Amino acid sequence: MNSNQQQFRYSTGVIAYPLFFVLSIWIVFWMQVRFFPSIKRLGVYPQKLEGLLGIITSPFIHADIEHLYHNSIPLFVLSVALFYFYRKISWKVLIYGILLSGLFTWVIGRPANHIGASGLVYVLVSFIFFKGIFAKHYRLVALSLIIVFLYGGMIWYAFPVKDGMSWEGHLGGLISGFIFALVFRKAIAKPERYIWQEPDYNEDDDPFLKHFDENGNFIENLEQEIEEEPISEDTEPNYNYTFKENKD
């Protein structure tokens, strides 16, 4: 199995891990509404020491059901793409993405309670897009184009265009994803190289080209032909016979 087949390989975790992650966010929201409404305050409070805890907890906290719904679908779709196309580094991108985007929010954010998984969504959008461009692999480039088509409009919300929205978390996610695309630049599936693309390729040793003669005609059977010496018409062939006497 070549490296590309190992890289792009479906497994149960491709669906199970993103589904479990999104489901855990919904469970936390249910507990928040039903039993612990106070956990809504466990967001990122910029420039405050007590706000550092929100770097870890904020992706699991949402303001309302609409906020949760808008984050759940892209988070699931992007996570599935991450685990399928970047299986070896998927957990690193998720965990470090939460931490780094949350830290950016803590540094540049307004004095408010920043909550929601949208920062992580922006991490995945940015990472998958730039990683595909850097990889120059046709599958990953195609994935980047799909990401632009589906979520390209999200770029505007990384700027202060809407009141009450944590654009700082979105911007931190975009920056974090770009950084990860650079850091993990070598952890990519290499495009397939054919034998004729190798620098030491020699046409004379190519088993396929050996099927063609100097005129470009295809030769199906490459077995060595036995050259028979032509018999002159003036010379009678010399046949040697050996008789074995049977004794009864």
RONU-365065 format. One record per residue (C-alpha): residue number from 1; residue in one letter; x, y, z. Coordinates in Angstrom, 2 decimals, always signed. Example, Ala and Ser with C-alpha at 12.3 -4.5 7.8 and 13.67 -1.06 7.14 Angstrom:
residues 2
+-----+-----+---------+---------+---------+
:   n : res :      xx :      yy :      zz :
+-----+-----+---------+---------+---------+
:   1 :   A :  +12.30 :   -4.50 :   +7.80 :
:   2 :   S :  +13.67 :   -1.06 :   +7.14 :
+-----+-----+---------+---------+---------+
END
This chain:
residues 248
+-----+-----+---------+---------+---------+
:   n : res :      xx :      yy :      zz :
+-----+-----+---------+---------+---------+
:   1 :   M :   +0.00 :   +0.00 :   +0.00 :
:   2 :   N :   +1.51 :   +3.33 :   -1.04 :
:   3 :   S :   +1.69 :   +6.44 :   +1.14 :
:   4 :   N :   -1.36 :   +8.07 :   -0.45 :
:   5 :   Q :   -3.55 :   +5.04 :   +0.23 :
:   6 :   Q :   -2.36 :   +5.01 :   +3.84 :
:   7 :   Q :   -3.05 :   +8.74 :   +4.16 :
:   8 :   F :   -6.49 :   +8.75 :   +2.57 :
:   9 :   R :   -8.02 :   +5.75 :   +4.28 :
:  10 :   Y :  -11.47 :   +5.51 :   +5.80 :
:  11 :   S :  -11.81 :   +4.20 :   +9.32 :
:  12 :   T :  -14.48 :   +4.25 :  +12.01 :
:  13 :   G :  -12.77 :   +7.18 :  +13.71 :
:  14 :   V :  -13.29 :   +9.42 :  +10.68 :
:  15 :   I :  -16.98 :   +9.64 :  +11.62 :
:  16 :   A :  -16.92 :   +8.52 :  +15.26 :
:  17 :   Y :  -14.49 :  +11.11 :  +16.64 :
:  18 :   P :  -16.19 :  +14.18 :  +15.11 :
:  19 :   L :  -19.60 :  +12.80 :  +16.07 :
:  20 :   F :  -18.49 :  +12.23 :  +19.66 :
:  21 :   F :  -16.96 :  +15.71 :  +19.85 :
:  22 :   V :  -20.10 :  +17.45 :  +18.56 :
:  23 :   L :  -22.31 :  +15.27 :  +20.75 :
:  24 :   S :  -20.28 :  +16.21 :  +23.83 :
:  25 :   I :  -20.89 :  +19.90 :  +23.06 :
:  26 :   W :  -24.63 :  +19.25 :  +22.86 :
:  27 :   I :  -24.54 :  +17.35 :  +26.16 :
:  28 :   V :  -22.75 :  +20.24 :  +27.85 :
:  29 :   F :  -25.33 :  +22.65 :  +26.47 :
:  30 :   W :  -28.15 :  +20.43 :  +27.75 :
:  31 :   M :  -26.54 :  +20.37 :  +31.20 :
:  32 :   Q :  -26.07 :  +24.13 :  +31.02 :
:  33 :   V :  -29.74 :  +24.75 :  +30.29 :
:  34 :   R :  -31.11 :  +22.06 :  +32.60 :
:  35 :   F :  -28.87 :  +22.06 :  +35.65 :
:  36 :   F :  -25.90 :  +24.43 :  +35.55 :
:  37 :   P :  -26.74 :  +27.78 :  +33.90 :
:  38 :   S :  -23.78 :  +29.33 :  +35.68 :
:  39 :   I :  -21.26 :  +27.51 :  +33.44 :
:  40 :   K :  -22.19 :  +29.97 :  +30.73 :
:  41 :   R :  -19.72 :  +32.31 :  +32.40 :
:  42 :   L :  -16.82 :  +29.92 :  +31.74 :
:  43 :   G :  -15.72 :  +31.71 :  +28.60 :
:  44 :   V :  -12.54 :  +33.55 :  +27.73 :
:  45 :   Y :  -12.13 :  +36.81 :  +29.61 :
:  46 :   P :   -9.29 :  +38.66 :  +27.84 :
:  47 :   Q :   -6.35 :  +39.95 :  +29.87 :
:  48 :   K :   -7.64 :  +38.38 :  +33.10 :
:  49 :   L :   -6.00 :  +35.43 :  +34.81 :
:  50 :   E :   -9.33 :  +33.83 :  +35.66 :
:  51 :   G :  -10.22 :  +34.12 :  +32.00 :
:  52 :   L :   -7.47 :  +31.69 :  +31.00 :
:  53 :   L :   -9.64 :  +28.74 :  +32.04 :
:  54 :   G :  -12.04 :  +29.71 :  +29.28 :
:  55 :   I :   -9.43 :  +28.81 :  +26.67 :
:  56 :   I :  -10.27 :  +25.16 :  +27.38 :
:  57 :   T :  -13.93 :  +25.44 :  +28.36 :
:  58 :   S :  -15.24 :  +28.08 :  +25.93 :
:  59 :   P :  -15.61 :  +25.76 :  +22.88 :
:  60 :   F :  -18.16 :  +23.73 :  +24.88 :
:  61 :   I :  -20.23 :  +26.73 :  +26.01 :
:  62 :   H :  -22.86 :  +28.38 :  +23.78 :
:  63 :   A :  -25.26 :  +31.25 :  +24.28 :
:  64 :   D :  -28.38 :  +29.57 :  +22.87 :
:  65 :   I :  -29.58 :  +26.75 :  +20.65 :
:  66 :   E :  -29.16 :  +28.81 :  +17.47 :
:  67 :   H :  -25.55 :  +29.57 :  +18.37 :
:  68 :   L :  -24.92 :  +25.87 :  +18.98 :
:  69 :   Y :  -26.66 :  +24.80 :  +15.77 :
:  70 :   H :  -24.66 :  +27.16 :  +13.55 :
:  71 :   N :  -21.39 :  +25.82 :  +14.99 :
:  72 :   S :  -22.29 :  +22.11 :  +15.06 :
:  73 :   I :  -22.73 :  +21.44 :  +11.34 :
:  74 :   P :  -19.50 :  +23.04 :  +10.08 :
:  75 :   L :  -17.60 :  +21.62 :  +13.04 :
:  76 :   F :  -18.73 :  +18.09 :  +12.17 :
:  77 :   V :  -18.12 :  +18.43 :   +8.42 :
:  78 :   L :  -14.68 :  +19.99 :   +8.84 :
:  79 :   S :  -13.66 :  +17.48 :  +11.51 :
:  80 :   V :  -14.59 :  +14.58 :   +9.25 :
:  81 :   A :  -12.45 :  +16.10 :   +6.48 :
:  82 :   L :   -9.61 :  +16.59 :   +8.97 :
:  83 :   F :   -9.66 :  +12.99 :  +10.22 :
:  84 :   Y :   -9.90 :  +11.56 :   +6.71 :
:  85 :   F :   -7.32 :  +13.64 :   +4.85 :
:  86 :   Y :   -4.96 :  +14.48 :   +7.76 :
:  87 :   R :   -5.39 :  +11.48 :  +10.01 :
:  88 :   K :   -1.87 :  +11.51 :  +11.49 :
:  89 :   I :   -2.04 :  +15.10 :  +12.73 :
:  90 :   S :   -5.79 :  +15.47 :  +13.28 :
:  91 :   W :   -5.71 :  +15.38 :  +17.09 :
:  92 :   K :   -2.82 :  +17.82 :  +17.20 :
:  93 :   V :   -4.73 :  +20.29 :  +15.05 :
:  94 :   L :   -7.85 :  +19.97 :  +17.20 :
:  95 :   I :   -6.18 :  +20.22 :  +20.61 :
:  96 :   Y :   -3.58 :  +22.83 :  +19.70 :
:  97 :   G :   -6.24 :  +24.68 :  +17.72 :
:  98 :   I :   -8.42 :  +25.06 :  +20.79 :
:  99 :   L :   -5.49 :  +26.25 :  +22.87 :
: 100 :   L :   -3.88 :  +28.63 :  +20.39 :
: 101 :   S :   -7.08 :  +30.22 :  +19.10 :
: 102 :   G :   -8.26 :  +30.66 :  +22.69 :
: 103 :   L :   -4.95 :  +32.26 :  +23.61 :
: 104 :   F :   -5.23 :  +34.69 :  +20.69 :
: 105 :   T :   -8.71 :  +35.59 :  +21.88 :
: 106 :   W :   -7.43 :  +36.15 :  +25.39 :
: 107 :   V :   -4.72 :  +38.49 :  +24.09 :
: 108 :   I :   -6.61 :  +40.57 :  +21.51 :
: 109 :   G :  -10.21 :  +40.23 :  +22.68 :
: 110 :   R :  -12.49 :  +42.91 :  +24.06 :
: 111 :   P :  -13.38 :  +42.77 :  +27.77 :
: 112 :   A :  -16.30 :  +40.37 :  +27.43 :
: 113 :   N :  -17.22 :  +36.71 :  +27.87 :
: 114 :   H :  -16.13 :  +34.97 :  +24.65 :
: 115 :   I :  -17.83 :  +31.58 :  +24.22 :
: 116 :   G :  -18.55 :  +29.07 :  +21.44 :
: 117 :   A :  -16.77 :  +26.63 :  +19.16 :
: 118 :   S :  -16.64 :  +29.07 :  +16.24 :
: 119 :   G :  -12.97 :  +29.79 :  +16.93 :
: 120 :   L :  -12.19 :  +26.11 :  +16.37 :
: 121 :   V :  -14.33 :  +26.11 :  +13.21 :
: 122 :   Y :  -12.18 :  +28.95 :  +11.85 :
: 123 :   V :   -9.05 :  +27.00 :  +12.78 :
: 124 :   L :  -10.22 :  +24.07 :  +10.67 :
: 125 :   V :  -11.31 :  +26.23 :   +7.73 :
: 126 :   S :   -7.98 :  +28.03 :   +7.67 :
: 127 :   F :   -5.87 :  +24.92 :   +8.20 :
: 128 :   I :   -7.60 :  +22.76 :   +5.58 :
: 129 :   F :   -7.54 :  +25.55 :   +3.01 :
: 130 :   F :   -3.88 :  +26.56 :   +3.37 :
: 131 :   K :   -2.69 :  +22.99 :   +3.90 :
: 132 :   G :   -4.18 :  +21.91 :   +0.59 :
: 133 :   I :   -2.57 :  +24.84 :   -1.21 :
: 134 :   F :   +0.83 :  +24.11 :   +0.31 :
: 135 :   A :   +0.58 :  +20.37 :   -0.39 :
: 136 :   K :   -0.08 :  +20.80 :   -4.13 :
: 137 :   H :   -1.76 :  +17.39 :   -4.09 :
: 138 :   Y :   -4.74 :  +17.29 :   -6.42 :
: 139 :   R :   -7.08 :  +15.81 :   -3.80 :
: 140 :   L :   -6.09 :  +18.32 :   -1.14 :
: 141 :   V :   -6.27 :  +21.26 :   -3.54 :
: 142 :   A :   -9.76 :  +20.12 :   -4.53 :
: 143 :   L :  -10.66 :  +19.96 :   -0.83 :
: 144 :   S :   -9.38 :  +23.53 :   -0.39 :
: 145 :   L :  -11.60 :  +24.73 :   -3.22 :
: 146 :   I :  -14.60 :  +22.99 :   -1.66 :
: 147 :   I :  -13.84 :  +24.71 :   +1.65 :
: 148 :   V :  -13.75 :  +28.09 :   -0.09 :
: 149 :   F :  -17.06 :  +27.34 :   -1.79 :
: 150 :   L :  -18.79 :  +26.24 :   +1.42 :
: 151 :   Y :  -17.27 :  +28.55 :   +4.01 :
: 152 :   G :  -15.51 :  +31.34 :   +2.12 :
: 153 :   G :  -18.08 :  +33.87 :   +3.29 :
: 154 :   M :  -17.02 :  +33.30 :   +6.90 :
: 155 :   I :  -13.94 :  +35.44 :   +6.32 :
: 156 :   W :  -15.99 :  +38.60 :   +6.84 :
: 157 :   Y :  -16.88 :  +37.59 :  +10.38 :
: 158 :   A :  -13.21 :  +37.66 :  +11.33 :
: 159 :   F :  -13.65 :  +41.45 :  +11.42 :
: 160 :   P :  -15.92 :  +43.61 :  +13.60 :
: 161 :   V :  -18.92 :  +43.62 :  +11.26 :
: 162 :   K :  -21.58 :  +42.42 :  +13.71 :
: 163 :   D :  -22.24 :  +43.45 :  +17.28 :
: 164 :   G :  -22.20 :  +40.76 :  +19.94 :
: 165 :   M :  -20.06 :  +38.39 :  +17.86 :
: 166 :   S :  -16.56 :  +37.41 :  +18.95 :
: 167 :   W :  -14.71 :  +38.39 :  +15.80 :
: 168 :   E :  -11.50 :  +38.20 :  +17.84 :
: 169 :   G :  -12.04 :  +34.46 :  +18.32 :
: 170 :   H :  -12.66 :  +34.05 :  +14.60 :
: 171 :   L :   -9.56 :  +35.99 :  +13.70 :
: 172 :   G :   -7.53 :  +34.01 :  +16.24 :
: 173 :   G :   -8.81 :  +30.81 :  +14.64 :
: 174 :   L :   -7.82 :  +31.92 :  +11.14 :
: 175 :   I :   -4.33 :  +32.86 :  +12.28 :
: 176 :   S :   -3.95 :  +29.60 :  +14.22 :
: 177 :   G :   -5.00 :  +27.48 :  +11.25 :
: 178 :   F :   -2.52 :  +29.25 :   +8.99 :
: 179 :   I :   +0.26 :  +28.69 :  +11.53 :
: 180 :   F :   -0.55 :  +24.98 :  +11.77 :
: 181 :   A :   -0.53 :  +24.70 :   +7.97 :
: 182 :   L :   +3.03 :  +26.04 :   +8.05 :
: 183 :   V :   +4.18 :  +24.01 :  +11.06 :
: 184 :   F :   +2.81 :  +20.74 :   +9.67 :
: 185 :   R :   +3.82 :  +21.55 :   +6.13 :
: 186 :   K :   +5.91 :  +18.39 :   +5.75 :
: 187 :   A :   +3.19 :  +16.12 :   +7.11 :
: 188 :   I :   +1.40 :  +15.83 :   +3.79 :
: 189 :   A :   +0.57 :  +13.17 :   +1.28 :
: 190 :   K :   +3.03 :  +13.41 :   -1.57 :
: 191 :   P :   +1.65 :  +13.44 :   -5.09 :
: 192 :   E :   +2.18 :  +10.15 :   -6.88 :
: 193 :   R :   +5.35 :  +10.02 :   -8.95 :
: 194 :   Y :   +5.48 :   +7.69 :  -11.90 :
: 195 :   I :   +8.63 :   +5.83 :  -12.83 :
: 196 :   W :   +9.19 :   +8.03 :  -15.86 :
: 197 :   Q :   +9.25 :  +11.09 :  -13.57 :
: 198 :   E :  +12.23 :   +9.85 :  -11.60 :
: 199 :   P :  +15.58 :  +11.56 :  -12.35 :
: 200 :   D :  +17.37 :   +8.26 :  -13.00 :
: 201 :   Y :  +14.73 :   +6.99 :  -15.42 :
: 202 :   N :  +16.11 :   +5.11 :  -18.43 :
: 203 :   E :  +13.85 :   +4.34 :  -21.40 :
: 204 :   D :  +15.87 :   +1.25 :  -22.32 :
: 205 :   D :  +15.02 :   -0.35 :  -18.98 :
: 206 :   D :  +11.32 :   +0.43 :  -19.10 :
: 207 :   P :   +9.44 :   -2.91 :  -19.38 :
: 208 :   F :   +6.49 :   -1.21 :  -21.08 :
: 209 :   L :   +8.52 :   +0.53 :  -23.77 :
: 210 :   K :  +10.21 :   -2.76 :  -24.60 :
: 211 :   H :   +6.93 :   -3.81 :  -26.16 :
: 212 :   F :   +7.53 :   -1.37 :  -29.03 :
: 213 :   D :  +10.00 :   -1.83 :  -31.87 :
: 214 :   E :  +12.00 :   +0.90 :  -33.56 :
: 215 :   N :   +9.03 :   +1.68 :  -35.81 :
: 216 :   G :   +6.61 :   +2.09 :  -32.94 :
: 217 :   N :   +4.82 :   -1.20 :  -33.54 :
: 218 :   F :   +3.48 :   -2.95 :  -30.49 :
: 219 :   I :   +4.94 :   -6.39 :  -29.76 :
: 220 :   E :   +2.74 :   -8.53 :  -27.61 :
: 221 :   N :   +5.13 :  -11.47 :  -27.17 :
: 222 :   L :   +8.63 :  -10.52 :  -26.11 :
: 223 :   E :  +10.07 :  -14.05 :  -26.05 :
: 224 :   Q :  +13.39 :  -14.24 :  -27.78 :
: 225 :   E :  +13.00 :  -15.45 :  -31.37 :
: 226 :   I :  +15.11 :  -18.41 :  -32.41 :
: 227 :   E :  +16.80 :  -17.66 :  -35.64 :
: 228 :   E :  +16.90 :  -20.65 :  -37.93 :
: 229 :   E :  +19.62 :  -20.98 :  -40.50 :
: 230 :   P :  +18.06 :  -21.08 :  -43.98 :
: 231 :   I :  +18.58 :  -24.32 :  -45.93 :
: 232 :   S :  +20.06 :  -24.05 :  -49.42 :
: 233 :   E :  +18.03 :  -25.60 :  -52.22 :
: 234 :   D :  +21.17 :  -27.21 :  -53.68 :
: 235 :   T :  +22.08 :  -28.98 :  -50.51 :
: 236 :   E :  +20.11 :  -31.87 :  -49.18 :
: 237 :   P :  +19.44 :  -31.72 :  -45.51 :
: 238 :   N :  +21.47 :  -34.02 :  -43.38 :
: 239 :   Y :  +19.24 :  -36.03 :  -41.13 :
: 240 :   N :  +20.83 :  -38.21 :  -38.49 :
: 241 :   Y :  +18.75 :  -41.06 :  -37.22 :
: 242 :   T :  +19.49 :  -43.26 :  -34.28 :
: 243 :   F :  +17.90 :  -46.68 :  -34.18 :
: 244 :   K :  +17.58 :  -48.60 :  -31.00 :
: 245 :   E :  +17.38 :  -52.33 :  -31.39 :
: 246 :   N :  +14.66 :  -53.91 :  -29.39 :
: 247 :   K :  +15.54 :  -57.24 :  -27.96 :
: 248 :   D :  +12.69 :  -59.44 :  -26.97 :
+-----+-----+---------+---------+---------+
END
